[in-house]
Amino acid sequence: MRKARAGFALIEVLIAFTLLGIGIMGIAKVLMASSKSASSSYYQIQASQFAQNIIDTMRQNNLGLQNGTYASTMLAGATLTQPTPLCITSTCTPDALATFDLWQWETTLQALLPNASATITTASVANGNYDVTVSITWGDAAAQRQFSNDDSITNSGNATFQLETLL
């Protein structure tokens, strides 16, 4: 009578490694999806903070707001020209300060959000108040491809954050 062999057969080891490999690939795919989701969330938080920032700036320069200087459109990839005077080192009128504020805001927006564009609209309403809408759009194609499972999404996969308030 033969004794049963102890240990694993080669085929059992190959099957175990195959199953382990499939599991690791599944975990890697989940981690990649999580990373893209976190990136998309980060951009949305940044856009929200940018919108709040320019609204707070307008609140501090009410005359620039009343003159309509903050109403603007920045296209993605636009070349921004530094305004003169630089209101950090010299005294400025409310309109010059608004122009400087927009330049700083748009420059930072372009640096931190991919393919960023923005529109700010202001409209006078009753009692001397102003309806202000800030709309920020950025390129979010990678996350949109991931969540829609549509590989045809290219750079046109944009996300938009819009904030409307009364000042």
Sequence and secondary structure as in RCSB ss.txt:
>XXXX:A:sequence
MRKARAGFALIEVLIAFTLLGIGIMGIAKVLMASSKSASSSYYQIQASQFAQNIIDTMRQNNLGLQNGTYASTML
AGATLTQPTPLCITSTCTPDALATFDLWQWETTLQALLPNASATITTASVANGNYDVTVSITWGDAAAQRQFSND
DSITNSGNATFQLETLL
>XXXX:A:secstr
      S  HHHHHHHHHHHHHHHHHHHHHHHHHHHHHHHHHHHHHHHHHHHHHHHHHHH HHHHHTTTT EEE 
TT      SS TTTS   HHHHHHHHHHHHHHHHHHHSTT EEEEEEEE GGG EEEEEEEEEE HHHHHHHHT 
TT  TT EEEEEEEEE 
